[in-house]
């Protein structure tokens, strides 16, 4: 599913214009992005949690050459699905 698919679904089900639907989707995604950039987590009931985790720098190895390299510290986004979503995915 793409962003355009989400816009079309909102357009078809809610009755907003395509432009209004696109603005709503953009607003929601922008809000989520800003929240995660600030290091806050997002909890959507019945869906799951988006959490930003800090990873420390560490030593790694280039698989082609075997040379040791330093992997820099970074922030990663993780998603943990809710029990409701897990059940829905596993009842096929």
C-alpha positions in Angstrom: 0.0 0.0 0.0 1.3 3.4 -0.9 0.6 6.9 0.3 -1.5 7.5 -2.8 -3.6 4.3 -1.9 -4.2 5.7 1.6 -5.4 9.0 0.0 -7.7 7.2 -2.4 -9.2 5.1 0.5 -9.9 8.2 2.6 -11.4 9.9 -0.5 -13.7 6.9 -1.2 -14.8 6.1 2.4 -14.9 9.5 4.1 -16.0 11.7 1.2 -13.4 14.4 1.5 -12.0 15.7 -1.8 -8.7 14.2 -3.1 -6.9 17.3 -2.2 -8.3 17.4 1.4 -7.5 13.7 1.8 -3.9 14.2 0.6 -3.5 17.1 3.1 -4.8 15.0 6.0 -2.4 12.2 5.1 0.5 14.6 4.8 -0.4 16.3 8.1 -0.6 12.9 10.0 2.8 11.8 8.5 4.4 15.1 9.2 3.2 15.0 12.8 4.5 11.5 13.2 7.9 12.4 11.7 8.3 15.5 14.0 7.3 13.4 17.1 9.9 10.7 16.3 12.6 13.3 15.4 12.1 14.7 18.9 12.8 11.2 20.4 9.2 10.7 21.5 7.4 7.4 21.0 4.1 7.0 19.2 1.5 4.6 20.5 -1.5 3.9 18.3 -4.0 1.8 20.2 -4.9 -1.5 18.4 -2.0 -1.0 16.0 1.3 -0.7 17.8 4.2 1.4 19.0 6.9 3.3 17.1 10.0 3.9 19.2 13.3 5.6 18.4 16.2 3.8 20.0 19.8 5.1 20.4 22.5 2.7 19.2 26.1 3.1 20.3 29.0 3.0 18.0 30.6 -0.4 17.7 33.2 -2.3 15.8 32.1 -4.2 12.7 33.7 -6.1 9.9 33.6 -5.6 6.1 32.3 -9.0 4.9 34.1 -8.7 1.6 37.6 -7.8 2.9 37.4 -8.9 6.5 38.7 -5.4 7.5 37.5 -4.0 10.8 35.5 -0.8 10.6 33.9 1.5 13.1 30.1 1.7 12.9 29.0 5.1 14.1 26.3 5.8 16.7 22.9 6.3 15.3 19.2 6.4 16.0 16.9 3.7 14.7 13.2 3.4 14.4 11.5 0.2 15.7 7.9 -0.9 15.5 6.3 -3.2 17.9 2.8 -4.4 16.9 0.0 -4.6 19.4 -1.6 -7.8 20.5 -4.7 -6.9 18.4 -2.6 -6.5 15.2 -0.7 -9.7 16.0 -3.9 -11.7 16.3 -5.3 -10.3 13.1 -2.1 -11.2 11.2 -2.0 -14.8 12.6 -5.7 -15.7 12.0 -5.4 -16.5 8.4 
